[in-house]
Amino acid sequence: MNRPLATIRHAVDAESRQAAERLVNLLDIPLGGSPALQHSGRLRLPSVQPVAIGDRMPDLTGTAKRSLLPLLEREDLQVVFVGEGYVVRQSPPPGETVQEGMTLRLEFE
């Protein structure tokens, strides 16, 4: 029953290769020069609904930075953005009265 080590390695390599080929087929992974993805080059992004700030500060937690960019155009508020992503902290807190000239600081992650 003592098979040479080279024969055992060959058998293991063949089994590994067969297992890999089965996974490639199962997962529909393209091989060789096949393109993995074809795309027209066009992306349609959902429209961004700007956030409105009235007399009271809304809770902006979880709001995307992209939705808040129009706030930078307001002349009655100083707006400070820190970071990228979604609002995780804000100052002033939700419910506080909005006053002309106040600073709105939004931290994103």
C-alpha positions as CSV (number, residue, x, y, z in Angstrom):
1,M,0.0,0.0,0.0
2,N,3.0,2.3,0.0
3,R,2.5,4.6,-3.0
4,P,5.3,6.9,-4.0
5,L,5.0,10.5,-2.6
6,A,4.9,11.9,-6.2
7,T,1.8,9.7,-7.0
8,I,0.0,11.0,-3.9
9,R,0.8,14.6,-4.7
10,H,-0.4,14.1,-8.3
11,A,-3.7,12.7,-7.0
12,V,-4.2,15.5,-4.5
13,D,-3.4,18.1,-7.2
14,A,-5.9,16.5,-9.6
15,E,-8.6,16.5,-6.9
16,S,-7.9,20.1,-6.0
17,R,-8.0,21.1,-9.7
18,Q,-11.3,19.3,-10.2
19,A,-12.8,21.0,-7.1
20,A,-11.7,24.4,-8.3
21,E,-13.2,23.8,-11.8
22,R,-16.5,22.8,-10.2
23,L,-16.6,26.0,-8.2
24,V,-15.8,28.1,-11.2
25,N,-18.7,26.5,-13.1
26,L,-21.0,26.7,-10.1
27,L,-20.3,30.4,-9.5
28,D,-20.3,31.2,-13.3
29,I,-16.9,32.7,-13.1
30,P,-15.6,33.7,-16.6
31,L,-12.3,32.1,-17.6
32,G,-9.5,33.1,-20.0
33,G,-10.1,36.3,-22.0
34,S,-13.8,36.4,-21.3
35,P,-15.0,39.8,-20.0
36,A,-16.2,39.7,-16.4
37,L,-18.6,42.5,-16.9
38,Q,-20.1,44.3,-19.8
39,H,-21.5,47.8,-19.3
40,S,-22.9,50.5,-21.5
41,G,-20.9,53.2,-19.6
42,R,-24.1,54.9,-18.4
43,L,-25.2,55.1,-14.8
44,R,-28.5,56.5,-13.6
45,L,-28.3,58.0,-10.2
46,P,-31.4,58.7,-8.2
47,S,-32.2,62.4,-7.9
48,V,-31.1,64.0,-4.7
49,Q,-33.8,65.6,-2.5
50,P,-32.3,68.6,-0.8
51,V,-32.9,69.0,2.9
52,A,-34.9,72.0,4.0
53,I,-34.1,73.7,7.3
54,G,-36.9,75.9,8.6
55,D,-37.4,77.6,12.0
56,R,-36.3,74.5,14.0
57,M,-33.2,72.3,13.4
58,P,-34.2,68.9,12.0
59,D,-32.6,65.7,13.0
60,L,-30.1,65.1,10.2
61,T,-28.6,61.9,11.5
62,G,-28.2,59.4,8.7
63,T,-28.6,62.0,6.0
64,A,-26.2,61.7,3.0
65,K,-23.7,64.5,2.6
66,R,-24.8,64.8,-1.0
67,S,-28.3,65.7,0.1
68,L,-26.9,68.5,2.3
69,L,-24.6,70.2,-0.2
70,P,-27.3,72.9,-1.0
71,L,-27.0,74.1,2.6
72,L,-23.5,75.5,1.7
73,E,-25.3,78.1,-0.5
74,R,-27.3,79.6,2.4
75,E,-26.2,83.0,3.4
76,D,-28.0,83.0,6.7
77,L,-26.1,80.0,8.2
78,Q,-22.4,79.1,8.5
79,V,-22.2,75.4,7.5
80,V,-19.3,73.2,8.4
81,F,-18.9,69.7,7.0
82,V,-16.4,67.3,8.7
83,G,-15.8,63.9,7.0
84,E,-17.5,62.0,4.3
85,G,-20.6,59.8,4.1
86,Y,-23.7,60.2,6.4
87,V,-24.4,62.5,9.3
88,V,-23.4,60.9,12.7
89,R,-23.3,64.0,14.8
90,Q,-24.7,67.5,14.5
91,S,-24.6,70.8,16.3
92,P,-27.0,72.4,17.1
93,P,-29.1,69.5,18.1
94,P,-32.5,68.6,16.6
95,G,-35.3,70.9,17.7
96,E,-33.2,73.9,18.5
97,T,-34.4,77.2,17.1
98,V,-32.5,78.2,13.9
99,Q,-31.1,81.8,14.1
100,E,-29.5,83.9,11.4
101,G,-25.7,83.6,11.5
102,M,-25.6,80.4,13.6
103,T,-23.1,77.7,12.7
104,L,-24.3,74.3,11.7
105,R,-21.6,71.7,12.2
106,L,-22.2,68.3,10.6
107,E,-19.9,65.3,11.2
108,F,-20.0,62.5,8.6
109,E,-18.8,58.8,8.6
